[in-house]
């Protein structure tokens, strides 16, 4: 039986490990005994180790046929680099700020297949665009995505399925979009707009830096990605930003230096922590417009997924984790073998692989509903 190691046993990592364990010999690695205990109850092998211990991580990686990176974004780039140096194929879901293509030469030299950004967005949004971009002249790409609780608690009306520090990064990292063929940098949280969704109602959308690899791999005139929240969320976040609570510059308080961002993250952890049985949903809309066979076409993909009360799996863990698991199957079984750094849009170009990923998700009741319009 082929062996897979999942580095990170948080909500998403544990979902990946559990999903793949029915077909592969899976080991989960994390420093949290609590996270590992939950997987041990499912008869999944675990190793308690520190992600910062590079030598130990390499020792574990080389004992497996495939590594999956599900570590926090702030350590994702260096962690991926360390895995590539092992010469073992990697599927990664870390949302790190660095450019993954900087590791392309290293991965090719080591004959490593490294698929990055394998989540919902970035992730499935990239698959979808890659598929259509291969078959039509795309002129406009829009992605709206968010994960939200059904219970709206004042003031943020938000719960995070992952570390608050990664969410804060979305609110503070400048957002790159494409306008008339040129990359334009926008302030995070900028250009708010209201978008209506049938099952939820009106949500507010704002610019975030989610295009990532698409800025290099796609030659499309207009592209943007926006994050979705309940109405009013932007205003509260902007207050925190304006008074400096997201700053990385240390402040001295009673002789002790403290980074405001660390304090804020600590305070928000309990406020934003998603409970194991909290009912929540993931919602995404991808809009692709352009010319196909000399006809102006518009494709709309809609995802609405919610917490699974039977398996106690969050929708964000489902929509993100099962996408990564689908790609892991393609890589470990030799269906996708391209060497170097590969974002999901490279896989989406292949119709067979694209359909395999969609089918894998459908089998787990994560369904992207598609509508095509001619204009």
ABEGO torsion letter per residue (X at the ends): XBBBBBBEABAAAAAAAAAAAAABBBBBBBABAAAAAAAAAAGBBBBBBBAABAAAAAAAAAABABBBBABBAAAAAAAAAAAAAAGBBBBBABBBABBAAAAAAAAAAAGBBBBBGBBAOBGAAAAAAAAAAAABBBABBBBBBBBBBABBBOAAGBBBABBAAAAAAAAABBBBBBBGGBBBBBBBGBGBBBBBBAAAEBBBBBBBBAAEAAAAABBBABBBBBBBBBBGAAAAAAAAAAAGAABABBBBBGGBBBBAAAAAAAAAAAAABBBAABBBBBBBBBBBBEBBGGBBBBBBBBBBBBBBAAAGBBAAAAAAAAAAAAAAAAAAAGABABBEBBBAAAAAABAAAAAAAAAAAAAAGBBBBBBBBBX
